[in-house]
Amino acid sequence: MWFFSDEDRMLQQSVRQMAKADLAPRIEALDHEEGFNREAFRKMGELGLLGIIVPEADGGSGLGAVAATIAMEEMGAVDASTTLSYLAHLILCVNQIAKNGSSEQKSRYLPRLISGEWLGGMGMSEPEAGSDALGMKTRAVLKGDHYVLNGTKTWITNGPVGDVFYCYAKTGEGRKDVSTFIVDRGMKGFSTGKKFSKMGMRASPTGELVFDQCEVPVANRVGAEGASVSMLMRNLDLERVTIAGISLGVARAAIETATRYAKERKQFGKPIGAFQQIQERLAEASAWYEACRALTYSAAKMWDEGLLAGREASMSAARAKLQSAQMATQVCLDAIQILGGYGYTREFPVERYMRDAKLMEIGAGTNEVLRIIIAKQMLGEAADAGKPF
């Protein structure tokens, strides 16, 4: 992007090299086996990527949303699965502790999370509370010096392999009576449920978190009791901006693969890139990718400059994620079509790109929810405001 600083460009090159060396060699096998590249997180820790948006005073790199999105795009172009796990660790756990945790909580958790010794995740979605996040049923009841949590979280990225989870639970009767707790693997009453077998993002473990009379110390509550909704919603906006970076990376990889193939593959005595239908698909893919890239990085830049807040921030993030996710899925489908039979096999990576890309139309806010967010901001009172998102 035209506004990237020298530091941004150095980061871009560094992450690209790391992805090529530490992610690319393993992704095909891990995708097939539904494994997990835990070693890559230790490398990310060495490079400062696991605390990229954490203030330097707390042991991080002190960068922002633009830097995080660059990392997402560069890793996403090679291995979207590990990048999704990276996003859950960085944006949904590390960033939240850094932004909202107490000094004691930050000193206890951030060093090991930033180094890659511990892997983080976030517990929000539930079997009956997906898009309606505030409809969660998990409850936390204060009992002396600890809370007792009961409930189940599902679709949790890093759930089967994580060490620390930033979890939300109801502590009152109202929809917005939500509190946050840092839950360690090994706490009494805490366990992880089944691991899901997925169509895409297969090297990013997804599962359940189970709280059965789980005892969490009061010291692990983040912020005041019942005051977590604003923190939750604000971080969702940042998640949507940065996850759009993964869509950009996947789409870029698909375009590059399809373009190379169109130059090399010959039919009727000439490269298939000579045919107008192939040219049209590639041209549209390139233009749509560049448009979404500008939209996403502009949203990230405005976030870093403090130019987005409240509903405006939600709308900007929703636009970036909505368009980038739709673009990536279609671009990957077109890449498969350009490669023909080869595109449908595992001999080329475009079928994996498509399987991975589809998740971004569902996670971190479905496309349908994002359209509602955008429409409500545009229409104000004229829109149906009966259901809060």
C-alpha positions in Angstrom: 0.0 0.0 0.0 1.1 3.5 -0.7 1.2 4.5 3.0 3.3 1.6 4.2 6.3 2.8 6.1 9.8 1.4 5.8 9.1 -0.6 9.0 5.9 -2.0 7.4 7.8 -3.1 4.3 10.5 -4.7 6.4 7.9 -6.6 8.4 6.2 -7.7 5.2 9.4 -9.2 3.9 10.3 -10.8 7.2 6.9 -12.5 7.5 7.0 -13.6 3.9 10.4 -15.3 4.4 9.2 -16.9 7.6 6.0 -18.2 6.0 8.1 -19.7 3.1 10.6 -21.4 5.5 8.4 -22.5 8.4 4.8 -22.8 7.1 5.0 -23.8 3.4 6.9 -27.1 3.8 4.3 -28.6 6.2 0.9 -27.2 5.3 -0.1 -29.9 2.7 0.6 -32.7 5.2 -1.0 -30.9 8.1 -4.1 -30.1 6.0 -4.5 -33.8 5.2 -3.8 -35.0 8.7 -5.7 -32.1 10.5 -2.5 -31.5 12.4 -1.1 -28.3 14.0 2.2 -26.5 13.5 3.0 -25.6 17.1 6.6 -25.1 16.2 5.7 -22.2 14.0 4.4 -20.3 17.0 7.8 -20.4 18.7 9.4 -19.0 15.5 6.7 -16.3 15.5 7.6 -15.5 19.1 11.3 -15.1 18.2 10.3 -12.6 15.4 8.0 -10.6 17.7 4.9 -11.5 15.8 2.9 -12.8 18.8 3.0 -9.4 20.5 3.0 -7.3 17.4 0.2 -5.0 18.6 1.1 -5.1 22.3 2.8 -2.0 23.7 6.5 -2.2 24.2 6.0 -1.5 27.9 4.2 -4.8 28.1 6.8 -6.8 26.1 5.3 -6.4 22.7 6.4 -4.8 19.4 4.2 -1.7 19.8 2.8 -1.8 16.3 -0.8 -1.7 15.2 -3.6 -3.0 13.0 -1.8 -2.3 9.7 1.2 -4.4 10.9 -1.1 -7.2 12.1 -3.0 -7.2 8.8 0.3 -7.4 6.9 1.3 -10.4 9.0 -2.1 -12.0 8.3 -1.9 -11.5 4.6 1.6 -12.7 4.2 1.1 -15.9 6.3 -2.4 -16.4 4.8 -1.0 -16.5 1.3 1.0 -19.7 2.4 -1.0 -21.3 5.2 -4.4 -19.9 6.1 -4.9 -22.5 8.8 -2.0 -21.6 10.9 -2.7 -17.9 10.3 -6.2 -18.4 11.7 -4.8 -19.9 14.8 -2.3 -16.9 14.9 -5.3 -14.5 14.7 -7.1 -16.2 17.6 -3.9 -16.1 19.7 -2.9 -12.6 18.9 -6.2 -10.6 18.4 -8.6 -12.6 20.6 -6.4 -13.4 23.5 -3.1 -11.6 23.7 -4.5 -8.2 22.6 -7.4 -8.4 25.0 -5.2 -9.2 28.0 -2.9 -6.3 26.9 -5.7 -3.9 26.5 -7.9 -4.8 29.4 -5.9 -6.9 31.9 -4.6 -5.7 35.2 -0.8 -5.2 35.7 -0.7 -8.6 37.5 -2.6 -10.4 34.7 -0.3 -8.9 32.1 2.9 -9.7 33.9 1.6 -13.3 34.5 0.3 -14.1 31.0 1.8 -11.9 28.4 5.5 -13.0 28.5 4.7 -16.7 27.9 2.0 -15.9 25.3 4.3 -13.5 23.4 7.2 -15.9 23.4 5.1 -18.7 22.0 5.5 -20.9 25.1 1.8 -20.7 25.7 -1.0 -20.7 23.0 -4.1 -18.6 23.5 -7.7 -18.5 22.4 -11.0 -17.0 23.1 -14.3 -18.4 24.4 -17.4 -16.6 23.1 -19.5 -18.7 20.7 -21.8 -21.3 22.2 -24.0 -24.1 20.8 -27.0 -21.7 21.0 -25.2 -18.4 20.8 -23.3 -17.8 17.6 -24.3 -14.6 15.7 -26.3 -13.6 18.8 -23.2 -13.5 21.1 -25.0 -11.8 24.0 -27.4 -14.8 24.1 -24.7 -16.9 25.7 -25.7 -19.3 28.5 -22.4 -19.9 30.2 -22.7 -18.4 33.7 -20.2 -17.4 36.4 -21.3 -17.2 40.0 -19.1 -15.6 42.7 -18.3 -18.0 45.6 -15.9 -16.3 48.0 -12.5 -15.9 46.4 -13.4 -17.6 43.1 -16.1 -17.8 40.5 -17.8 -21.1 39.5 -18.4 -21.3 35.7 -20.8 -23.7 34.0 -21.5 -23.9 30.3 -20.0 -24.8 27.0 -18.2 -22.8 24.3 -18.0 -24.1 20.8 -16.2 -23.4 17.5 -13.2 -22.3 19.5 -10.1 -21.8 17.4 -7.1 -23.4 19.3 -9.5 -25.0 21.7 -8.0 -28.5 21.5 -4.4 -27.2 21.8 -4.5 -23.9 23.7 -3.1 -23.2 27.1 -4.9 -19.9 28.0 -8.4 -18.8 27.0 -10.0 -15.3 27.3 -13.6 -16.3 28.1 -17.0 -14.5 28.4 -19.7 -15.5 30.8 -23.0 -14.1 32.2 -22.8 -12.7 35.7 -26.3 -11.3 35.8 -29.7 -11.6 34.3 -29.5 -9.0 31.6 -28.2 -9.5 28.1 -25.3 -7.2 28.7 -24.4 -8.6 32.1 -21.2 -10.2 30.7 -17.9 -10.6 32.4 -14.5 -11.8 31.3 -12.3 -14.5 32.8 -8.8 -15.8 31.9 -9.0 -19.5 32.1 -5.9 -21.7 32.2 -5.9 -25.3 31.0 -5.7 -27.4 34.1 -8.1 -25.3 36.2 -10.5 -27.5 38.3 -13.7 -28.2 36.3 -12.3 -27.0 33.0 -11.8 -29.4 30.0 -11.9 -29.4 26.3 -14.5 -31.3 24.3 -14.5 -32.8 20.9 -12.3 -31.6 18.1 -14.2 -30.8 15.0 -13.3 -32.2 11.6 -13.7 -29.4 9.1 -13.9 -28.8 5.3 -11.2 -26.1 5.4 -8.8 -24.6 7.9 -8.0 -28.2 8.7 -4.6 -27.3 10.3 -6.2 -24.9 12.7 -7.7 -27.1 15.5 -11.3 -26.1 16.5 -13.2 -27.6 19.4 -15.2 -27.1 22.5 -14.4 -25.6 26.0 -16.4 -27.2 28.8 -17.0 -25.6 32.2 -18.3 -28.0 34.8 -18.2 -26.3 38.2 -15.0 -24.7 36.9 -13.3 -22.7 39.6 -11.7 -19.5 38.4 -10.0 -17.1 40.9 -11.4 -13.7 41.3 -8.0 -12.4 40.3 -8.6 -13.9 36.8 -11.6 -11.7 36.2 -10.7 -9.0 33.6 -12.1 -5.6 34.5 -15.3 -5.0 36.5 -18.0 -7.5 36.8 -20.7 -7.2 34.1 -18.7 -4.6 32.1 -17.3 -6.6 29.2 -19.7 -6.0 26.4 -17.9 -2.8 25.1 -14.6 -4.6 25.2 -16.0 -7.6 23.4 -17.6 -5.5 20.6 -14.5 -3.3 20.2 -12.3 -6.3 19.7 -14.7 -7.8 17.2 -14.1 -4.8 15.0 -10.3 -5.3 15.1 -10.8 -9.0 14.5 -12.8 -8.3 11.4 -10.2 -5.9 10.0 -7.3 -8.2 10.5 -9.1 -11.4 9.4 -9.8 -9.7 6.1 -6.0 -9.9 5.7 -6.2 -13.6 5.6 -8.8 -13.4 2.8 -6.4 -11.1 0.9 -3.5 -13.6 1.3 -5.5 -16.6 0.2 -6.9 -14.7 -2.8 -3.4 -13.4 -3.8 -2.1 -17.0 -3.7 -4.9 -18.2 -5.9 -4.5 -15.4 -8.4 -0.7 -16.1 -8.7 -1.2 -19.8 -9.1 -3.9 -19.4 -11.8 -1.9 -16.8 -13.6 1.2 -19.0 -13.8 -1.0 -21.9 -15.0 -2.6 -19.8 -17.7 0.8 -18.9 -19.0 2.0 -22.5 -19.1 -1.0 -24.6 -19.9 -1.6 -25.0 -23.7 -4.7 -26.0 -25.5 -5.5 -25.8 -29.2 -1.9 -24.9 -29.8 -1.6 -21.8 -27.5 -1.5 -20.9 -23.8 -5.0 -20.8 -22.3 -4.2 -17.3 -21.2 -4.7 -16.3 -24.8 -8.4 -17.0 -24.4 -10.6 -14.1 -23.5 -12.7 -16.0 -20.9 -9.5 -16.8 -19.0 -8.3 -13.2 -19.3 -11.6 -11.9 -18.0 -11.5 -14.1 -14.9 -8.0 -13.1 -14.1 -8.6 -9.4 -14.7 -11.7 -9.4 -12.5 -9.9 -11.3 -9.8 -7.0 -8.9 -9.8 -9.2 -5.8 -9.7 -11.4 -7.1 -7.0 -8.4 -8.2 -4.9 -6.8 -4.7 -5.2 -10.1 -3.0 -4.3 -10.5 -5.2 -1.2 -6.8 -4.6 -0.3 -7.3 -0.9 -0.4 -10.5 -1.1 1.7 -8.9 -3.4 4.3 -5.7 -1.5 4.8 -7.5 1.8 4.8 -9.7 0.5 7.7 -6.6 -0.7 9.5 -4.8 2.6 9.0 -7.8 4.6 10.3 -7.9 2.3 13.3 -4.3 3.0 14.1 -4.8 6.7 13.7 -7.7 6.7 16.0 -10.1 7.9 13.3 -12.6 5.1 13.9 -14.8 4.7 16.9 -18.2 3.2 17.8 -20.6 2.4 14.9 -18.3 4.0 12.4 -15.6 1.5 13.4 -18.0 -1.4 13.2 -19.2 -0.3 9.8 -15.7 0.1 8.4 -14.6 -3.3 9.7 -17.7 -5.0 8.5 -17.2 -3.6 4.9 -13.6 -4.7 4.8 -14.4 -8.3 6.0 -17.6 -8.7 4.0 -16.0 -7.8 0.7 -12.7 -9.5 1.2 -14.3 -12.7 2.3 -16.7 -12.7 -0.7 -13.8 -11.8 -3.0 -11.5 -14.6 -1.8 -14.1 -17.3 -2.1 -15.0 -16.3 -5.7 -11.4 -15.8 -6.7 -10.5 -19.3 -5.5 -13.5 -20.8 -7.3 -12.4 -19.1 -10.5 -8.8 -20.3 -10.0 -10.1 -23.9 -9.8 -12.1 -23.3 -13.0 -9.0 -22.0 -14.8 -7.0 -25.0 -13.7 -9.8 -27.3 -14.7 -9.4 -30.9 -13.6 -6.1 -30.2 -12.0 -7.7 -27.5 -9.9 -10.1 -30.1 -8.5 -7.2 -32.3 -7.3 -4.7 -31.9 -4.6 -1.9 -31.7 -7.1 -2.4 -28.0 -7.0 -3.2 -25.9 -3.9 -6.2 -24.0 -5.2 -8.7 -26.5 -3.9 -7.3 -25.9 -0.4 -7.4 -22.2 -0.9 -11.1 -22.4 -1.7 -11.8 -24.6 1.3 -10.0 -22.2 3.6 -11.4 -19.0 2.1 -15.0 -20.1 2.7 -14.5 -19.9 6.5 -14.0 -16.2 6.3 -17.6 -15.8 5.2 -18.7 -17.5 8.4 -16.3 -16.8 11.2 -15.9 -13.4 13.0 -19.4 -12.4 11.9 -21.3 -14.1 9.1 -21.7 -12.1 5.8 -25.4 -11.8 6.7 -24.7 -10.2 10.1 -22.1 -7.8 8.5 -24.7 -6.7 5.9 -27.1 -5.9 8.8 -24.4 -3.9 10.6 -23.7 -1.8 7.5 -27.3 -1.3 6.6 -28.3 -0.2 10.1 -25.5 2.4 10.1 -26.6 3.7 6.7 -30.3 3.8 7.4 -30.4 4.7 11.1 -33.9 4.6 12.5 -35.3 3.5 9.1 -33.6 0.1 9.6 -35.1 -2.6 11.8 -33.2 -2.2 15.1 -35.2 -4.9 16.9 -32.2 -7.3 17.2 -28.9 -6.1 18.6 -25.7 -7.3 16.9 
